[in-house]
Amino acid sequence: MKILIAVDGSAYTQKALSYLLANRAMFVDGHELTIVHVCTGISGHVARHLSKEVIADYYAEENAKVIEPVKARFAESGVTNYTVDKRHGHAAEEILKSAAATHAELIVLGTHGHGIFGRALMGSVATKVISETDTTVMLVQ
């Protein structure tokens, strides 16, 4: 199975990773894993005042802050069957694009669990992903 794991460096991501590793036989061993991290995009107003190199360095640093601890955790657990997809832009949209590009059969997201009222006020990456994909989504709270 092709499994996409969206990571953002939060405690919710850590809980999702812990769940996957605790249930290795179901979600890790023998599967193709893709770790995706989405950096918030730099607005056009700001980007036009920066060089391409500065922007690329910013994205590389922001991705590394989140991806490197995940890679270290996987290394400690002996997990090697993964690839990394680094993106920037709107989180839900980029997660959906990554899922399509990798032909994911399962998308795993850690969720803050704000509930209906919280989603109505501030929106939710998980809500958008669920509403715009036919792929199975597993939320870990």
PyMOL CGO cylinders between C-alpha atoms (Angstrom):
from pymol import cmd
from pymol.cgo import CYLINDER

trace = [
    CYLINDER, 0.00, 0.00, 0.00, 1.15, 3.55, -0.71, 0.3, 1, 1, 1, 1, 1, 1,
    CYLINDER, 1.15, 3.55, -0.71, 0.80, 5.66, 2.43, 0.3, 1, 1, 1, 1, 1, 1,
    CYLINDER, 0.80, 5.66, 2.43, 1.23, 9.43, 2.55, 0.3, 1, 1, 1, 1, 1, 1,
    CYLINDER, 1.23, 9.43, 2.55, 2.14, 10.83, 5.97, 0.3, 1, 1, 1, 1, 1, 1,
    CYLINDER, 2.14, 10.83, 5.97, 1.68, 14.59, 6.32, 0.3, 1, 1, 1, 1, 1, 1,
    CYLINDER, 1.68, 14.59, 6.32, 3.99, 16.11, 8.92, 0.3, 1, 1, 1, 1, 1, 1,
    CYLINDER, 3.99, 16.11, 8.92, 4.18, 19.62, 10.36, 0.3, 1, 1, 1, 1, 1, 1,
    CYLINDER, 4.18, 19.62, 10.36, 6.45, 19.23, 13.39, 0.3, 1, 1, 1, 1, 1, 1,
    CYLINDER, 6.45, 19.23, 13.39, 3.59, 19.50, 15.89, 0.3, 1, 1, 1, 1, 1, 1,
    CYLINDER, 3.59, 19.50, 15.89, 2.79, 17.24, 18.81, 0.3, 1, 1, 1, 1, 1, 1,
    CYLINDER, 2.79, 17.24, 18.81, -0.08, 15.92, 16.67, 0.3, 1, 1, 1, 1, 1, 1,
    CYLINDER, -0.08, 15.92, 16.67, 2.40, 14.77, 14.03, 0.3, 1, 1, 1, 1, 1, 1,
    CYLINDER, 2.40, 14.77, 14.03, 4.39, 13.02, 16.76, 0.3, 1, 1, 1, 1, 1, 1,
    CYLINDER, 4.39, 13.02, 16.76, 1.25, 11.21, 17.92, 0.3, 1, 1, 1, 1, 1, 1,
    CYLINDER, 1.25, 11.21, 17.92, 0.50, 10.10, 14.37, 0.3, 1, 1, 1, 1, 1, 1,
    CYLINDER, 0.50, 10.10, 14.37, 4.06, 8.82, 13.91, 0.3, 1, 1, 1, 1, 1, 1,
    CYLINDER, 4.06, 8.82, 13.91, 3.89, 7.02, 17.27, 0.3, 1, 1, 1, 1, 1, 1,
    CYLINDER, 3.89, 7.02, 17.27, 0.66, 5.33, 16.21, 0.3, 1, 1, 1, 1, 1, 1,
    CYLINDER, 0.66, 5.33, 16.21, 2.12, 4.22, 12.89, 0.3, 1, 1, 1, 1, 1, 1,
    CYLINDER, 2.12, 4.22, 12.89, 5.26, 2.86, 14.51, 0.3, 1, 1, 1, 1, 1, 1,
    CYLINDER, 5.26, 2.86, 14.51, 3.27, 1.11, 17.26, 0.3, 1, 1, 1, 1, 1, 1,
    CYLINDER, 3.27, 1.11, 17.26, 1.26, -0.59, 14.52, 0.3, 1, 1, 1, 1, 1, 1,
    CYLINDER, 1.26, -0.59, 14.52, 4.18, -1.28, 12.19, 0.3, 1, 1, 1, 1, 1, 1,
    CYLINDER, 4.18, -1.28, 12.19, 2.75, -4.44, 10.71, 0.3, 1, 1, 1, 1, 1, 1,
    CYLINDER, 2.75, -4.44, 10.71, -0.36, -2.59, 9.49, 0.3, 1, 1, 1, 1, 1, 1,
    CYLINDER, -0.36, -2.59, 9.49, 1.14, 0.75, 8.44, 0.3, 1, 1, 1, 1, 1, 1,
    CYLINDER, 1.14, 0.75, 8.44, 4.89, 0.53, 7.94, 0.3, 1, 1, 1, 1, 1, 1,
    CYLINDER, 4.89, 0.53, 7.94, 6.41, -2.83, 7.09, 0.3, 1, 1, 1, 1, 1, 1,
    CYLINDER, 6.41, -2.83, 7.09, 5.95, -3.78, 3.45, 0.3, 1, 1, 1, 1, 1, 1,
    CYLINDER, 5.95, -3.78, 3.45, 4.36, -0.47, 2.48, 0.3, 1, 1, 1, 1, 1, 1,
    CYLINDER, 4.36, -0.47, 2.48, 5.60, 2.47, 0.41, 0.3, 1, 1, 1, 1, 1, 1,
    CYLINDER, 5.60, 2.47, 0.41, 5.67, 5.52, 2.68, 0.3, 1, 1, 1, 1, 1, 1,
    CYLINDER, 5.67, 5.52, 2.68, 5.90, 9.13, 1.59, 0.3, 1, 1, 1, 1, 1, 1,
    CYLINDER, 5.90, 9.13, 1.59, 6.51, 11.84, 4.14, 0.3, 1, 1, 1, 1, 1, 1,
    CYLINDER, 6.51, 11.84, 4.14, 5.17, 15.20, 2.98, 0.3, 1, 1, 1, 1, 1, 1,
    CYLINDER, 5.17, 15.20, 2.98, 5.83, 18.56, 4.58, 0.3, 1, 1, 1, 1, 1, 1,
    CYLINDER, 5.83, 18.56, 4.58, 4.33, 21.80, 3.32, 0.3, 1, 1, 1, 1, 1, 1,
    CYLINDER, 4.33, 21.80, 3.32, 5.95, 25.15, 4.14, 0.3, 1, 1, 1, 1, 1, 1,
    CYLINDER, 5.95, 25.15, 4.14, 3.75, 28.20, 4.09, 0.3, 1, 1, 1, 1, 1, 1,
    CYLINDER, 3.75, 28.20, 4.09, 4.40, 29.94, 0.81, 0.3, 1, 1, 1, 1, 1, 1,
    CYLINDER, 4.40, 29.94, 0.81, 6.11, 33.31, 0.68, 0.3, 1, 1, 1, 1, 1, 1,
    CYLINDER, 6.11, 33.31, 0.68, 3.71, 35.93, -0.65, 0.3, 1, 1, 1, 1, 1, 1,
    CYLINDER, 3.71, 35.93, -0.65, 4.40, 37.48, -4.03, 0.3, 1, 1, 1, 1, 1, 1,
    CYLINDER, 4.40, 37.48, -4.03, 4.78, 40.89, -2.42, 0.3, 1, 1, 1, 1, 1, 1,
    CYLINDER, 4.78, 40.89, -2.42, 7.67, 39.64, -0.32, 0.3, 1, 1, 1, 1, 1, 1,
    CYLINDER, 7.67, 39.64, -0.32, 9.13, 37.24, -2.87, 0.3, 1, 1, 1, 1, 1, 1,
    CYLINDER, 9.13, 37.24, -2.87, 9.69, 39.91, -5.49, 0.3, 1, 1, 1, 1, 1, 1,
    CYLINDER, 9.69, 39.91, -5.49, 12.16, 41.61, -3.13, 0.3, 1, 1, 1, 1, 1, 1,
    CYLINDER, 12.16, 41.61, -3.13, 14.17, 38.44, -2.48, 0.3, 1, 1, 1, 1, 1, 1,
    CYLINDER, 14.17, 38.44, -2.48, 16.52, 36.47, -4.67, 0.3, 1, 1, 1, 1, 1, 1,
    CYLINDER, 16.52, 36.47, -4.67, 15.58, 32.96, -5.78, 0.3, 1, 1, 1, 1, 1, 1,
    CYLINDER, 15.58, 32.96, -5.78, 18.48, 31.65, -3.71, 0.3, 1, 1, 1, 1, 1, 1,
    CYLINDER, 18.48, 31.65, -3.71, 17.19, 33.31, -0.53, 0.3, 1, 1, 1, 1, 1, 1,
    CYLINDER, 17.19, 33.31, -0.53, 13.74, 31.87, -1.12, 0.3, 1, 1, 1, 1, 1, 1,
    CYLINDER, 13.74, 31.87, -1.12, 15.12, 28.40, -1.86, 0.3, 1, 1, 1, 1, 1, 1,
    CYLINDER, 15.12, 28.40, -1.86, 17.26, 28.55, 1.30, 0.3, 1, 1, 1, 1, 1, 1,
    CYLINDER, 17.26, 28.55, 1.30, 14.25, 29.58, 3.37, 0.3, 1, 1, 1, 1, 1, 1,
    CYLINDER, 14.25, 29.58, 3.37, 12.18, 26.63, 2.12, 0.3, 1, 1, 1, 1, 1, 1,
    CYLINDER, 12.18, 26.63, 2.12, 15.10, 24.23, 2.61, 0.3, 1, 1, 1, 1, 1, 1,
    CYLINDER, 15.10, 24.23, 2.61, 15.60, 25.38, 6.21, 0.3, 1, 1, 1, 1, 1, 1,
    CYLINDER, 15.60, 25.38, 6.21, 11.90, 25.25, 7.07, 0.3, 1, 1, 1, 1, 1, 1,
    CYLINDER, 11.90, 25.25, 7.07, 11.54, 21.77, 5.57, 0.3, 1, 1, 1, 1, 1, 1,
    CYLINDER, 11.54, 21.77, 5.57, 14.64, 20.52, 7.38, 0.3, 1, 1, 1, 1, 1, 1,
    CYLINDER, 14.64, 20.52, 7.38, 13.27, 21.68, 10.76, 0.3, 1, 1, 1, 1, 1, 1,
    CYLINDER, 13.27, 21.68, 10.76, 10.34, 19.30, 10.33, 0.3, 1, 1, 1, 1, 1, 1,
    CYLINDER, 10.34, 19.30, 10.33, 11.67, 16.52, 8.11, 0.3, 1, 1, 1, 1, 1, 1,
    CYLINDER, 11.67, 16.52, 8.11, 15.01, 15.82, 9.83, 0.3, 1, 1, 1, 1, 1, 1,
    CYLINDER, 15.01, 15.82, 9.83, 13.47, 14.82, 13.21, 0.3, 1, 1, 1, 1, 1, 1,
    CYLINDER, 13.47, 14.82, 13.21, 11.05, 12.50, 11.38, 0.3, 1, 1, 1, 1, 1, 1,
    CYLINDER, 11.05, 12.50, 11.38, 13.93, 10.92, 9.46, 0.3, 1, 1, 1, 1, 1, 1,
    CYLINDER, 13.93, 10.92, 9.46, 15.86, 10.51, 12.73, 0.3, 1, 1, 1, 1, 1, 1,
    CYLINDER, 15.86, 10.51, 12.73, 12.87, 8.86, 14.39, 0.3, 1, 1, 1, 1, 1, 1,
    CYLINDER, 12.87, 8.86, 14.39, 12.44, 6.50, 11.46, 0.3, 1, 1, 1, 1, 1, 1,
    CYLINDER, 12.44, 6.50, 11.46, 16.17, 5.68, 11.56, 0.3, 1, 1, 1, 1, 1, 1,
    CYLINDER, 16.17, 5.68, 11.56, 15.92, 4.84, 15.28, 0.3, 1, 1, 1, 1, 1, 1,
    CYLINDER, 15.92, 4.84, 15.28, 13.04, 2.50, 14.46, 0.3, 1, 1, 1, 1, 1, 1,
    CYLINDER, 13.04, 2.50, 14.46, 14.80, 0.93, 11.48, 0.3, 1, 1, 1, 1, 1, 1,
    CYLINDER, 14.80, 0.93, 11.48, 12.30, 2.32, 8.97, 0.3, 1, 1, 1, 1, 1, 1,
    CYLINDER, 12.30, 2.32, 8.97, 13.90, 2.85, 5.57, 0.3, 1, 1, 1, 1, 1, 1,
    CYLINDER, 13.90, 2.85, 5.57, 10.99, 2.36, 3.16, 0.3, 1, 1, 1, 1, 1, 1,
    CYLINDER, 10.99, 2.36, 3.16, 10.09, 6.01, 2.69, 0.3, 1, 1, 1, 1, 1, 1,
    CYLINDER, 10.09, 6.01, 2.69, 10.60, 8.96, 0.41, 0.3, 1, 1, 1, 1, 1, 1,
    CYLINDER, 10.60, 8.96, 0.41, 10.30, 12.65, 1.24, 0.3, 1, 1, 1, 1, 1, 1,
    CYLINDER, 10.30, 12.65, 1.24, 8.16, 15.20, -0.59, 0.3, 1, 1, 1, 1, 1, 1,
    CYLINDER, 8.16, 15.20, -0.59, 8.95, 18.83, 0.32, 0.3, 1, 1, 1, 1, 1, 1,
    CYLINDER, 8.95, 18.83, 0.32, 6.41, 21.40, -0.82, 0.3, 1, 1, 1, 1, 1, 1,
    CYLINDER, 6.41, 21.40, -0.82, 5.34, 24.97, -0.20, 0.3, 1, 1, 1, 1, 1, 1,
    CYLINDER, 5.34, 24.97, -0.20, 1.98, 26.67, -0.47, 0.3, 1, 1, 1, 1, 1, 1,
    CYLINDER, 1.98, 26.67, -0.47, -1.40, 25.96, 1.10, 0.3, 1, 1, 1, 1, 1, 1,
    CYLINDER, -1.40, 25.96, 1.10, -1.08, 22.83, 3.27, 0.3, 1, 1, 1, 1, 1, 1,
    CYLINDER, -1.08, 22.83, 3.27, -4.28, 21.02, 2.31, 0.3, 1, 1, 1, 1, 1, 1,
    CYLINDER, -4.28, 21.02, 2.31, -3.90, 21.71, -1.40, 0.3, 1, 1, 1, 1, 1, 1,
    CYLINDER, -3.90, 21.71, -1.40, -0.29, 20.55, -1.44, 0.3, 1, 1, 1, 1, 1, 1,
    CYLINDER, -0.29, 20.55, -1.44, -1.09, 17.42, 0.58, 0.3, 1, 1, 1, 1, 1, 1,
    CYLINDER, -1.09, 17.42, 0.58, -3.78, 16.57, -1.96, 0.3, 1, 1, 1, 1, 1, 1,
    CYLINDER, -3.78, 16.57, -1.96, -1.36, 17.17, -4.85, 0.3, 1, 1, 1, 1, 1, 1,
    CYLINDER, -1.36, 17.17, -4.85, 1.26, 14.98, -3.18, 0.3, 1, 1, 1, 1, 1, 1,
    CYLINDER, 1.26, 14.98, -3.18, -1.30, 12.22, -2.61, 0.3, 1, 1, 1, 1, 1, 1,
    CYLINDER, -1.30, 12.22, -2.61, -2.27, 12.34, -6.29, 0.3, 1, 1, 1, 1, 1, 1,
    CYLINDER, -2.27, 12.34, -6.29, 1.35, 12.40, -7.48, 0.3, 1, 1, 1, 1, 1, 1,
    CYLINDER, 1.35, 12.40, -7.48, 2.33, 9.40, -5.32, 0.3, 1, 1, 1, 1, 1, 1,
    CYLINDER, 2.33, 9.40, -5.32, -0.93, 7.52, -5.97, 0.3, 1, 1, 1, 1, 1, 1,
    CYLINDER, -0.93, 7.52, -5.97, -1.47, 7.29, -2.22, 0.3, 1, 1, 1, 1, 1, 1,
    CYLINDER, -1.47, 7.29, -2.22, -4.00, 4.76, -1.02, 0.3, 1, 1, 1, 1, 1, 1,
    CYLINDER, -4.00, 4.76, -1.02, -4.04, 6.15, 2.53, 0.3, 1, 1, 1, 1, 1, 1,
    CYLINDER, -4.04, 6.15, 2.53, -3.37, 9.67, 3.82, 0.3, 1, 1, 1, 1, 1, 1,
    CYLINDER, -3.37, 9.67, 3.82, -2.34, 9.94, 7.49, 0.3, 1, 1, 1, 1, 1, 1,
    CYLINDER, -2.34, 9.94, 7.49, -2.78, 13.25, 9.31, 0.3, 1, 1, 1, 1, 1, 1,
    CYLINDER, -2.78, 13.25, 9.31, -2.32, 14.28, 12.89, 0.3, 1, 1, 1, 1, 1, 1,
    CYLINDER, -2.32, 14.28, 12.89, -5.22, 16.51, 13.90, 0.3, 1, 1, 1, 1, 1, 1,
    CYLINDER, -5.22, 16.51, 13.90, -5.72, 19.10, 16.57, 0.3, 1, 1, 1, 1, 1, 1,
    CYLINDER, -5.72, 19.10, 16.57, -9.28, 17.92, 17.12, 0.3, 1, 1, 1, 1, 1, 1,
    CYLINDER, -9.28, 17.92, 17.12, -10.85, 21.39, 17.36, 0.3, 1, 1, 1, 1, 1, 1,
    CYLINDER, -10.85, 21.39, 17.36, -14.35, 20.05, 16.76, 0.3, 1, 1, 1, 1, 1, 1,
    CYLINDER, -14.35, 20.05, 16.76, -17.13, 21.55, 14.66, 0.3, 1, 1, 1, 1, 1, 1,
    CYLINDER, -17.13, 21.55, 14.66, -17.06, 25.00, 16.25, 0.3, 1, 1, 1, 1, 1, 1,
    CYLINDER, -17.06, 25.00, 16.25, -13.30, 25.35, 15.84, 0.3, 1, 1, 1, 1, 1, 1,
    CYLINDER, -13.30, 25.35, 15.84, -13.39, 24.23, 12.20, 0.3, 1, 1, 1, 1, 1, 1,
    CYLINDER, -13.39, 24.23, 12.20, -16.18, 26.70, 11.45, 0.3, 1, 1, 1, 1, 1, 1,
    CYLINDER, -16.18, 26.70, 11.45, -14.10, 29.56, 12.84, 0.3, 1, 1, 1, 1, 1, 1,
    CYLINDER, -14.10, 29.56, 12.84, -10.63, 28.75, 11.56, 0.3, 1, 1, 1, 1, 1, 1,
    CYLINDER, -10.63, 28.75, 11.56, -10.92, 26.03, 8.94, 0.3, 1, 1, 1, 1, 1, 1,
    CYLINDER, -10.92, 26.03, 8.94, -8.94, 22.86, 9.04, 0.3, 1, 1, 1, 1, 1, 1,
    CYLINDER, -8.94, 22.86, 9.04, -6.36, 21.20, 6.85, 0.3, 1, 1, 1, 1, 1, 1,
    CYLINDER, -6.36, 21.20, 6.85, -7.84, 17.82, 7.77, 0.3, 1, 1, 1, 1, 1, 1,
    CYLINDER, -7.84, 17.82, 7.77, -11.37, 18.94, 6.90, 0.3, 1, 1, 1, 1, 1, 1,
    CYLINDER, -11.37, 18.94, 6.90, -10.29, 20.21, 3.49, 0.3, 1, 1, 1, 1, 1, 1,
    CYLINDER, -10.29, 20.21, 3.49, -8.27, 17.07, 2.73, 0.3, 1, 1, 1, 1, 1, 1,
    CYLINDER, -8.27, 17.07, 2.73, -11.16, 14.81, 3.71, 0.3, 1, 1, 1, 1, 1, 1,
    CYLINDER, -11.16, 14.81, 3.71, -13.69, 16.78, 1.70, 0.3, 1, 1, 1, 1, 1, 1,
    CYLINDER, -13.69, 16.78, 1.70, -11.61, 16.92, -1.47, 0.3, 1, 1, 1, 1, 1, 1,
    CYLINDER, -11.61, 16.92, -1.47, -10.22, 13.41, -1.83, 0.3, 1, 1, 1, 1, 1, 1,
    CYLINDER, -10.22, 13.41, -1.83, -11.49, 9.94, -2.62, 0.3, 1, 1, 1, 1, 1, 1,
    CYLINDER, -11.49, 9.94, -2.62, -8.46, 8.49, -0.86, 0.3, 1, 1, 1, 1, 1, 1,
    CYLINDER, -8.46, 8.49, -0.86, -8.95, 7.00, 2.59, 0.3, 1, 1, 1, 1, 1, 1,
    CYLINDER, -8.95, 7.00, 2.59, -7.80, 9.42, 5.29, 0.3, 1, 1, 1, 1, 1, 1,
    CYLINDER, -7.80, 9.42, 5.29, -6.75, 8.37, 8.78, 0.3, 1, 1, 1, 1, 1, 1,
    CYLINDER, -6.75, 8.37, 8.78, -6.79, 11.11, 11.42, 0.3, 1, 1, 1, 1, 1, 1,
    CYLINDER, -6.79, 11.11, 11.42, -4.77, 10.61, 14.59, 0.3, 1, 1, 1, 1, 1, 1,
    CYLINDER, -4.77, 10.61, 14.59, -5.65, 12.85, 17.51, 0.3, 1, 1, 1, 1, 1, 1,
]
cmd.load_cgo(trace, "trace")
